[in-house]
Amino acid sequence: MRSVELFAGGGGLVLGTHLAGFSTEVVAEWDRWACDTLRENRDAGYPLVQGIDVREGDVRHVDWTQVEGEIDLVSGGPPCQPFSAGGRGRAADDDRDMFPATAEVIRVLRPRAFIIENVRGLTRPAFSDYFSYIKLRLTHPELASREGESWWEHYARLQAEHTSVRNDLQYNLITTLVNAADYGVPQQRWRVFFVGFRSDVDAEWSFPEATHSASALKRIQENGEYWERHRIPKRHRRVEIRCAQKDGPELKPWRTVRDAIGDLPAPSASGSSEYLNHVFQPGARSYPGHTGSYIDAPAKALKAGVHGVPGGENMLRDVDGSVRYFTVREAARLQTFPDRYRLHGPWGEAMRQLGNAVPVLLAETVALSVREHLDHASMRAATTLRTPINLKKVESA
């Protein structure tokens, strides 16, 4: 199935959608370091980005009318800084708000479905009206704002149009707030997903159910199974998982930092000949509020930062309390990037790409579910088209 990617960053969504069976043809990204990552992996023959057309620059300056034929999926993660706790929190008044540009690309390409993700901060009460506006804007991509019209005025018009009978391009939209750790990602990373299906697509879709849980991890740590598997001495066995409810035995344990990086060699200043981007980064220190990610729990959310990468959020905290920065490869493991995928640039720029990324495994999980429902919708549509013909044959017999 054909797809295009907006705000591709270092490639988390691109890799996940490819693993799910989509062939991303065009990716748009303004950051040169991220574009170099995509191009270098493509040119090196990495299969999941083979043949992609990387458009470096503003998404709004790409001529999307040049993309011919039907597009099955538009995916992307608009810049999160307008809504993140670390950003200025100005929403529509922030020049980096790219949700209107996203809706415009959807209007032009008319994909059968879209997957858009952003930070949990977008669901904060302070942004409730703008969150509702975004949902209506994605539901009705053809109803663009008029010249001189504020987003608030546009929102009122969208509400009125939404409650009337119309024949414009419309999408059935589902929004879901999820924790990536609940889907096997070794990181507590909350994200809100906007998944839409064009109104003529009978998808019957719901967000994939969680596969992993905190209580399952706590259970195997308390009964010793986790520690024995990793051969951890009893003096270092400390359970830090806190969970208010217990899940059924069918859910798998949350994956921890140790689960993700335990087989990697200790990082050195010269790096590893076997693992890409596995180079020691000096200078880590712990201070109140920035204590790193405990090795025997899922990592805290990796962050890109507004004024540089926040080191305190991107540190490993070992059982003895010592801290060090994650290497780029370790951070890539926490974001479930493949080991053969190289992140371009110095430590700070590579970590920024990872901090902005969608975990590959989470992207694959969502995209795979969307693709399966698009396949089923196509089969149902084909069956419906054949049925009247068969009925006429029966009547004339």
Secondary structure, DSSP 8 states (H G I E B T S, - for coil): -EEEEES-TTSHHHHHHHHTT-EEEEEEE--HHHHHHHHHHHHTT-GGGTT-EEEES-GGGS-GGGS-S---EEEE----TTTSTTS---GGGSTT--HHHHHHHHHHH--SEEEEEEEGGGGSGGGHHHHHHHHHHHH-TTS---TT--HHHHHHHHHHHHTS---S--EEEEEEEEEGGGGT-SB--EEEEEEEEETT-----------EEHHHHHHHHHTSHHHHHHT--GGG-------SS---TTSEE---HHHHHTTS---BTT--SSSTT-B-------BTTB--EETTS-B------SSS--GGGGEEE-TTS-EEE--HHHHHHHTT--TT----SSHHHHHHHHHTS--HHHHHHHHHHHHHHHHHHHHHHHHHHHHHHHHHHHHH-
